[in-house]
Amino acid sequence: MRNLRLLGVVLGLCRRIAPRQLTWSLLLGVLGAFASLGIGVGMRDLVDGLAHHNTAAAVTGALVGAVSLALSSMGGRVAESLNAVLAEAVGAAMEHQVLRHSTALPYGALEDPGQLHRLEQARVPGIRMVSGALLLLKVGPLGLQVLLSLILLARTSWWLPALALTALPSLWLARRGERAMRAVRTQVAEDTRMATRLFDAALAPSSAKELALGGGAGLVRARGEQRLRRTADRMLRAGLSQARRESAGWLVFAAGCTAATALAYQLARAGATGPGTVLLVAGLGSQLRGQMAAILSGLRRSLEAMDSLDAYRWLLDQTPDPARRQTAGAPVPARLTDGLTLTGVGFAYTPGGPKVLDGIDLSIPAGSTVALVGEHGSGKTTLVKLLCGLYRPTTGSITVDGIPLEDLDQAAWRGRTTAAFQDFSRWEFRARQTIGVGDLPRIHDTAAIARTAARVGAAPVVDQLPHGGETQLGTTFGNGTELSGGQWQKLALARALLRERPLLAVLDEPTAALDAAAEHAVYQQYAAAARTYRHSTRGITLLVSHRFSTIRMADLIVVLDGGRIAEAGSHAELMANGGLYADLYGLQERAYT
């Protein structure tokens, strides 16, 4: 039933995108079934006519056989061409849908191994998914051929159709073997994904230089090969087991064909049938064998595609069509009045797993500049992602002006936030577009992009490029220009500051590749932007940094330790308290002096 439902999905797309080709493909499949039967009937009549010196019967049989052979051959070729056109057109449409819906997945899905596996299955080229589904569609005409062959056998002897029963073990064993193969493919998915990432890491410029200097290329290659060997061994064992099962099934079918031919021979010797019938039975037995093999092959290859189709259906069910999605949730305020309030907020990345954040109670006033500090692993970035709406708290609540954050229109809330992260993206677009994607409605506003680039010191980076803002960035393209880490970082900062009137602006340690002077300048620019946000939208500016000297000017400093708030206050208050903040500040100050 599952396969039929998934086949219905593909047929629905085919009917919408290429209805004429689909109709002709189905008609040619039915025509091929009757033409295949006509070949056997024509051969029988030809042989019987020659044996009984009946010229008219022999000529008629020859004509029927020749016409049937021509129709079968021509129809098969035309059907293959039509199916190729269908697969190309529908496959392209499916890939477009996969891309649209993948970008609408919740952020957490991209960090869940199980959902990542299904997403990778859904990203199989659409033409392969459609081709596999159309193979399942071929099973119908093949089944019709089998039925017609059995009817013809029944006209010779009532029990000859029992030959079909000998094919059942083949079908059952093949089905069982395919289920085992699918289970193995699921089990080795993690090894396959890891091997791919290891080889990608060995070839990526960012990691290749470290591997070359550290001599780690051999280790990465060995681990990748180990994963691939383990995958290949398990797949080979499963394949051999499946082959043994299918061989046993075909032995049973071969015995049935031999018995049917022997019966036809005995009937011919007794004068009950002619020699043409013996040839017909032998031919139909061979034809049945080919038809059953084609059915098994079609089922096997279609089932491989069904895993991807199942993942494709899952993806569409997980995310509504972005083009048709309507606004959901409460409207986002134009200006903040109260700010953000966190009450008993806790978060765990996996159900029942350890909490990365626990018992967070915090009030962030509208228009304030807040700094999050703490050692690595204290939960700073996770808290930022919760405030941006990328995750939902496992426990507790976050409110925006008293409205639960999860009740707001999530797309609208993200449209009023902006952020620069330490692990920023290197968009290999034209330089101006690389900044412009920070605020899509203004991606073509060259004046706004130029002003923002100048504010964060990215203007010299753009001006020095061969074609200025129109320069293609990145080494993926043959004519692209590669940037240094610091240059990429300046473009990322400009991208974050391009959006006007945000309610939440985040700077999450994005200055690691900048020198101290450049970093200080960036934070000064962010402080100026924070003042602008305070007056325009009473927006909140959130700073995350390990360098305490850069966040002294924050209105509120929140110190995280082990996923909890250790203390909070202004710089002066925290220094006077002599707690964790004062200790960390003192350690860093002594290290610099």
N, C-alpha and C positions, 0 to 999 in steps of 0.2 A: 504493500500500500504506500509506503514511504517513497519508493522509487516511482510509482505512478503519479504521486502528487508532484514530485520534482519534475517528472516528464511533462506534467501539465503546465508547470511554470514556463518551461522552455517552449512548449507548443503555443502557449499564450503569447509569448514574445514573437515567435515566428509568425503567428497569425496577424499580429499587429504591424510587424515591420516588413514582412515579405509574404503576404497571403497567397499570391499567385504561385510562387515557387513551392510553397508548402503543399498546396493542392496538387500540383503536377507531380511532386515527389511521392505523395501518397498514392495517386492513381497509377503511376509507373510501378510502384511496389506491388500493387494488386495485379497489374498486367504481367509482371515478371513471374508471379506465382502460377498463373494459368499457362504462360508460355513454357515454363519449366516442365509442367505436366504434359504439354503438347509434344515436347521433344520425345518423351518416353512412349507416348501413344503412337506417334508417327513411326518410330523405329519398330514397334511391335507390328503395326500394319504392313510396313515394308517387308519385314522378314516373313510374316505369314503369307503375304501376297506372293512373294517369290517362291516360298515352299509349296504353295498350292497352284502355282502358275496362273495366278490372278493378276494380270497386268494392271487393271484399273485400280485394284486395292493397293498394289505396290506403289504405283505412281501417286495415288492420293496420300499414302503414308509418307512418301518421300517429300511431297509438297508441304504436308502438315509439319513434318519434322524440320524442314528447311525454314519455313516461315516462322515457326516457333523459336528456332535457334536465333534467327535474325532479330526477332522482337526482343528476345531475352538479352541478347548482347547489346543491341542498340538502347533498349530501355535501361539496362544497367548502367551504361556509360552516361546517358543523359541524367539519370537519377543521381549519380555520383557528382556530376557537375552542379546540379541544382542544390544538392546537400552542401557542397563546398561554398556556394554563394550564400546559402542560409547561414552556415556556420560563421562565415566572415561578417555578414551584416549583423546578425544577432549577437555574436561574440563581442563586436565593438560596442554595441549598446550595453551589454552586461558589464564590460570593463568600465564604461563611463559611470554606470550605477555604483559599481564597487568603489570607485574613486570618490564619488559624491558621498556615499554613506560611510566610508571609512573615516573621512574627515569629521563626521558628526558623532563618532563614537565617544563615550565618556572617557576622560583622560585616564581614569583608573584602568580601563580595559587595555591600554597600551603597556601597562606594567604587570599584567596578569598572564603568566605563561600559557595557561589553558586557552584564554581568549586570543592570545597572540597566535597560537597554533591554528585556530579556526580562521583567523584573519588571513594568515598566510595561505591557507587552503583556498579561501575565497579569492585570493589574488592570482590564482592560476589563470593563464590567458583564457579569455572568454571563448575563443574559438575551440579550445580543447574541451571545455565544458559542454559546449553545444554539440560538437562532433560526437562526444560520448553519449549524449542524450539521444541524438539522432540514430546512433547505433542501436539503442534500445527500441527506437521506433521501427527499425528494420525487422525486429523480432516478430512483429505482427505479420507481414507478408511471408516471412519464413515459416511461421506457424501455419499460415494458410496453405503453403506448399506441402507441408507435412500432412495436413488434413486431406488435401486432394489426392496425395499419393496413397494414403491409407484407404480412401474410397475406391481408388482404382485397384488396389490389392484385394479389397473385399469382393470385387466382381470376379476375381479369379478363384478365391477360396475364402469362405467366411472367417476362417481363423488366421489368415495371413496378417490382418491388421494388428494381431497380438505382437507383431514385430516391434511395434512402438513401445510396448512394455519393457522390452530389453534396453531401451534408451533411458528409462527412468533412473537406473543406478548411476549412469553418467551424469545426468542432470543434478541428482541429489549430492553426489560426491563432489562435483564441481562447485556447487553452491556452498557446500560445507568448507571446501578448500579456500574459496574466495573470502569467506567470512574470517577464516584464520589469517589469510594474507592481510586483510584490512586491519585486523587487530595488531598484527606485527608492525604494519606501517604507522599506526598510531603510537605504538610503543617506542619506535625508533625516531619519532619526529624530533624529540629534543636533541638527540645525538646529531641528526642531520642539520638542525638549525645551528647547533654549536660549531660543527665542522665548517659550515658556510661562514660563520662570523669569524672563526679563526683564520681562514684563508683570506677573507676580506681584510682583516687586520694586518695580515702579512703584506698585503699589496697597497694598503692605504698610505699615502705620503706621511700623514700625521704620526703613524705608529711605525712605519718602515724604518725611519731614521733611528729610533730607539732600539729596534731589533737589530739593526746593522751594527750599531755601536756596542750594544750589550751582548751581541752574539746569540740573541734569543730566537733568531729565525728558525733554527733547527728544532728548538723546543716547540714552538708554535706549530710548525709543520708536522712534527711527530704526533702532537696531540690531535691535530686535525685528522691525520691519517688513521690514528687509533680509533677515533670516533667513526670514520667512514668504514674501516675494516669491520668494526663491531656491527655497524648497520648492514654492511654487505653480507656478513656471515649469517646474521639472523634472517635476512631476506632470502639468502640462498637455501638455508635449511627449510624455510617455509615453502619456497618454490619447489624444492625436491619432494617434499611431503605432498604438495598439491599434485605434482606430476604423477606420483605413485597412485594416488586416489583416482585420477582421471584415467590412467592406464588400465586399472582394474575395471572401471566402468566400461571402457571401450572393448575390453575382452568379452564381456557379457554381450554387448551389442553385436560384435563380430560373430559370435556363436549364433545369435538370433538370425542374422543375415544369411549365414551358411545353411541353417535349417530351412529358412524360407525358400532359398534357391533350390535346395534338394527336393522340397515338396513340389515346387513347380516342375522340376525335371521328371519326377515320378508321375505327375498328372499328364505331362506331355507324352511320356512313354505309354501311358494307358489310353491315349487318344482323347483325353478330356479337354486338352488345350493344344495350341500349336507351339512351335519353337519360338515364335515371336513373344509369347507370354513368358517363356523361361528367360529370354533376354530382357523383357520388361521388368520382371521381378528382380533379376540381378541388378539391372540398371537402377530401379527404384531403391533397392537396398543400398547401393552405393550413393545414390542421390540423397537418401535419408541420412546416411552417415555424414555427407557434406553439409546438409541442412542443419543437423544437430550440432555439428562442429561450429558452424557459423553462428547458430543461436548461442552456444556456450561462449564463443569468442566475443560476440556482441554483448552478452550479459556481463562478461568479465570486464571488458573495456568500458562499458557503460557504468558499471559499479564503481570503477576507479574515478570516473567523472562525477558520479553521484556524491562522493564525499565532498568534492569541491562545490557541487550544486547545493548540497545540504548546508555547507558553510556560507554560501552565497545567500540562501534563504534566511539563515540565522542572522546574517549581517543586516538584511533588509528589515527583519522583524525587530532587531535591536534598536534601529534608528529610523525614525520617520523620514520620508523624503524631504531633504532640506528645501527643495523648491516649493513644496506644498505645506511645510510646517507653519502652523499659525502661532501667533504670540501666546505663550502660556505663562501664567503666573502674574503676580502683581507688578504694576509698572515701577520702574526704577526712578527714584526721585531726581529732579533736576539739580537740586542742591541738598547737601546734608544739613540736618539740623542738630541731631544728637550725636551721630557717629556710629561706630561699630561696638557691639557689646558681645563678649564671649562669656558664656555661663557653663561651667562644668565641662568644658570641651575636652574630649579624649579622642584619639585616633589610632587605629591599628591597620596595617596594610593588608592583613589577611584575617578572615573571620576566626576569632578565638586566638589570634596571634598576640605577641607582646605589643603593648601600647607604646607608640612613639611619643605621643602626647597624652597627658592625663591630668585632669582636674584644673584646666586652664580657666581662670576667672580674670577677665581683663576688660576695662572700658577704655576705648580709644576715642577721645573727643573729636568732633568735626573740626576740620581746619588745622589739626595738629600734625607735627612731625614726630614720628615715633621710630626709635632704633631698637632692633633686636640684636642682642649680643649673647655669646655663649660659646663654649668649646664645640669642636666638631661632634656631630651626632646628638646635639642637645635638642634638636627639633625645630630649628629656625626656619629652614626651607619648607618643611612640612606645614608649619603654621601659615607661612605665606601662601602656599597652595590652597589651604582651606579658605583663607580670606578671599582669594581670587575666584573661588567657586570651582576649582578643578577637582576637589574632593569634597565629600560631605563628612561631617564629624561622625565618628562611631557612637559617641555619647555626647550629651550636651547640645548646646545650640549657639548659633551666631546670628545676631540680628543687625539689620541696617535701619537706623531710625525706628527701632522697635518692631520691624517686620522681619520674620525669619528669612535668612538669606536663601534657603532652599525654596521659599515660596515666591521669590522674585523671578521674573523672566530671566533665565540664565544667560541667554544670548545678549540681552540688553545690558545685564550687569557686566559681562565681560567686555561689552562695547564701551563701558565707562571705566575700565581699568586699563592700566598700562604697566609694563614691567620690563626690566633688564636683568637677566639672570647670568650667573657665572658660566653656565653651560649654554651660552647663547648660540643661536643658529647662524650658519654661514650660508646665506641664501645666494646661490650662484646665478643671480639675475644681472641686469645692467645696474651699475652703481646707484643710479637715482632710484630705481625700483627697489633695490635692496633696503633703502631707507623708507621708501614710500609704503611698503607693505605694513608698516607700523600703524597706518591709518588709511585703509583702503579707499574711502571716499576721496582722499586727497593724494592718491598715488601719482596723479599727473600734475599736481600743483607744484611746479618747479620752484616757484618763489618760496613757498612754505618749507619745502625740503631743503633749499639752500640756506634759509635762515636757521633752521634747526641744526643743520650740519655745522654751521659757523658757531653756534652756541656751545657745542661739545668738543670743538676742535677737530671736527671731521672734515671741514672744508678743504684744508690742504691735501688730505688724502684723496679727495675726489678731483681736485684741480690738477694734481700731478699725474693722473691717469692718462693714457694715450688719447682717449676720446672723451675725457671728462666724465660727466654723469652718464653718458651713453656707452661707456666701456663695459664690455662683458667681463664679469668676474668669475674666478675659479678655473681650475685646471681640467674640469670635466669636459669642457669644450676646447676644441683645438685652438681657437683664437682668444681664449680667456686669459685674464691677467690675475695672477695669484697675489694675495696680500699677506702681510705679516700678521701675527696674532694680535698685536696692538692695533693695527689698522682695521682688522675685522671688528675688534671690540668697539672702536670709535663709531663705526657704522651702526653697530647694534645699539649703542647708547643714543645715537641720533634717532634711530627707529623708535626707541622707547619714548623719547620726548616729543615725537611728531604729533601724537594725539593731543588735542586740546580739550580742556574742561573735563579731565578725568575725576572720578570720585575717589579712586584709589590708585596711587602711583607707587610702584615698588622698585627699589634698587637693591637687588640681592647679590652682593659681592661680584659685580660685573667688571671690576677694574683690575683683575689679577695680572693682566698682561701689560698694564700701564706702569710707568715709573711714578715715583712719589709725587713729583710736581704735577704730572698729568692727572693723577688720581685726585689730588687736592683740588685742581681746577674743575674736575667733573663734579665733585661733591659741592663745590661752590655754585656751579650751574644748577645742580639739583635743588640746592637750598633756595636759589632764586626762583626756580620753577615751583617749589613748594609754596612760596609766598604768593605766587600768581594763582595757584590752585586755591589757596586759602581765601582769597578775595573773590574769585570767580564762582567757585562751586562749594566752598568750604570743604574741599577735598582733603583727604588724608595722604600724607607721604610716609612711606615705610622704608626704612633703611636697614640693611643687614650688612654687617662688616666685622672683620676681625681686628681692624686697625681702629683702636679706640679714639685716636686723635681726630678721626673723621666724623665722629658722631656726637662729639661733646655738645654741639649746638642743638641737638634734638630736644623737643619739649618734654618727651618722656622716653626713658631708656628702660627696656624690659630685659632682664637677665634670665636666660633659660639654663636649666641644669637638669639633665636626665629626663627631659620631656615635661618638666614642671617649671613654674615661675619661681625663681629663687628670691628675687627682689625686683622692685620697680621704683622709679623716681627720676629726678633730674640728675645731671652729672654731679652737681654740688652735693645733693642729698645723699647719693650713693657713696660718694667719697667720704662724706662725714660718717656714714653708717659703718664704714670699715669692714664691709662684707665681701662677698665673692667678687663683685665688680671692682672694688678698690684693690683687692689682691691681684686680679688679672691686669688691671690698669697699671699697677706698680711693676709687675713682671715685664710687661711690654715696654714701659717707659725705661726701665733699667737696661733692657736688651738693646734699645736704640741708642742709649747714651753710653 
